[in-house]
Amino acid sequence: MPRRRIRRRTLGSSENGIVRHRAEHIDHVWTYDFVSDQTTDGRRLKFLTVEDEFTRECLALEVGRTFTGRDVVGVLRELFLIRGTPKHIRSDNGPELIAKAVRSCLEENDVGPLYIEPGAPWENGVGESFNGKLRDELLNGELFTSLTEARVVLGDHRRHYNHRRPHSSLGYATPASFAAACRPAPPLVLAALALAPSPACTRGEGLVDSVALTRSGT
């Protein structure tokens, strides 16, 4: 008897690609994906990469032997606590990324998933670009002897990428400096300063003039 084919559910659409649904501001669209490598003993390494598409920041670069949907949820929840939630998050249809636990987490946090068309990696251009640079600039030249070593090296790479590596699409600013410029400046505390008594007021001098000015609206 012919073997029964199990059809894997796909959720992707070209409407969710980077051209038709582009990031417009910081934390508007994140993207995440997986990259594979191995340690010198031949055992698999798997990297979960998360980036902000607008600022090009690498928000997470997690390393493990395997990842499940629940592992992905753990990384997302930590990011949500530290940075807040994005409006959308873009990805392919990898089994860990369409897992029920992941989709439930996104729904609970009001994050809209943007699953790209299957077999169209160019629709996730920012993530693919980051992963390609990660491969070319680090993974192809490193031999990891252990999972612990991989975590240390990848942590250093993430800090270098965010804070020291200029990015051409950002006008050759680093992702961290570009992101800092995107964030609104904290409001100036002018009201408290305006209401603070002057030295003359604390001594009982000029109090009448201050009140009169306030009532006259000047």
N, C-alpha and C positions, 0 to 999 in steps of 0.2 A: 504494500500500500504506500502511496506517496505520503511523505511527511507533511503534516499540517503546518502551514506558514503562519507565524504569529505576527500580525501587523502592529508595529509600534505606533502609538498615537503621536501625531505631529500637530503642533499648534502654530506653526509659522506662517507669515504672510509678508509679501514684499512691501505692504503698507507700513510695516514696522522697521523698514530699513533706514539707514542713516541719511539717505537723500531726502526721503519723504517725511521723516520724523527727526529732524536735526535738533541737537541740544542748543538752547537759546540763552542759558544762564547757568551759573554755578548750581550744582545739585538738581539740575533739571533732568538729565539723563545720565545714569551710570551704565557701565557695561561690565559683564563678567564672563569668564571662559576658563578653560583648562589647558595647560601645557604639560607634556610628559617628558621625562628623562629617566635616568637610572643611576644608581650608585655603582662603584667599581666592582661590586660583587654580583652585578647583573640584576639586582632587585629594583623594582619600579619605583620611580618618584613621580608624584603628581603635584602640579602647582595650580592653585586657584588664584587668578588675577582679577582684581576689581579696580576700575578706573572711573573717574569723572570725565565724561566726554568733552565738556566745555573747557575745563581747566587742564586737562590731560594729567591730573594727579593720579598716581598709583595709590589707591586707598588701602589696598590689602594685597599681600603676596604671600599666601599661605602654602606650606609644603607638607605633604603627607604621603604615605604609601598608597592609600586609597581615600576616596571621598564619597560619602553618601549624601542623600538629600538633607539629612539631619545635620551633617557636618557643615554643609553650605548655610543652613539656617543659623547655626551658631555663629558663623563669621558675619552674616548679615545683621543679626541682632546686636552684635558688638559694635559694628559700624553705625547702626541706627542710634545707639546710645551715645556714642562719641560725637557723631557728626550731624545727626538728624537723618530724616528719610528723603530720598529723591522722589521726584514726581514719577519717573519711569526707570526701569532697568532693562537693558537690551541683552539678548543672548541668543545662542542657537538652540537647537532642540535636544541637546545632550540629556541623557536620562537623569543625571543628578540635578539638572536645572529645570526640568519639567515635573520633577517629583511632587507628589501631593503635599508633602511637608513644606516644600519651598513655595508652591503656589498659595498655600494657606497662610504662610508667613507674610507674603507680599500683600495678600488681600487684607489681612488683619492690620497691616501698617499703611494701607491705602497707597500702595506702590503699584503702578500699572506695568505689568510685564510686556515687553516688546520682543516677541519671538520672531526671528527673521525666517525668511523662506528657506526650507531645507536645501542644502547643496549650494547656497549662495553666500559664502563667507564675506564677500565684499560688502554686503549689506550691514556688516558689523565692523566697519572700517577702522574705528579707533581701537577697538579691542584687538583686531588682527594686526594692526600696525605695532601696538605695544608688544604683543606676543612675538612678532617677528624680530623686533629689536632685542627683546629678552633672549631669544635664541641666538642671534648673531653676536651680540655684545657680551653675553655671559655664558650661556649654557654650552655653546660649541667649544668654548675654551676652558671649561672647568671639569675637573674630575672629582666628584663627591665621594668621599669614603664612607659617609654615614648620613643618616637623616638629620642628626644634630648639626653637622657641618653645613649641610645644605640650608638649614634654617638660618644659621649665622650669616652665611654668604649672601643669601637672598635678602635678609634684613638690611645689610650694608648696601646692597644694590638699590633697594627701594629708596633709602635715604639719599643716596647719590643722585638717583633719577629725579627725585622731587626737588631737591635743594641745590644741586650743582650743575645739572645737565641742561643747557639751554635747548629750547624747543623751537624749531623754525616756524611752526604754525602759530606760535604765541609771540611772534616778533622777537625771537631769540631770548625771551625771558624764561626763567625756570618755572615749572608748574606751580611750585609753592609761592613764588613771588607774584605770579599772575593771579593765583587764587586770592592772595592777600589783597591785591588791588581790586578784586571783584567784590569783596565783602564790604558792606556799608560801614562807614566809620561810626563809632559809638557816639550817641548824642551828647552834646555839651551840656553840662549842668549849669545853665545860666539862671534858671529860676531860683535855685537855692542861693546863688551868689547875689542876686538882686534883692532877695529878702533878708540877707544877712545884715545885721546892724553895723553901721559904721562906727569907728572909734568915738566919734562925737556923740552918737546915740547911746553908747554904753555909759557915757558919763552924764547923760541927761541933757546933752546939748544938741540942738538941731532937730529934736524930735518933732516939734510942731511943724517945722518946715517940711520934713519928710512926709508927714501925714497929709499936709496940704497939697503937696505935689501929687501924691497918690490919688487923692480924691478929685483933683482937677484933671486927672488922666494924662498928665505930662510926665 
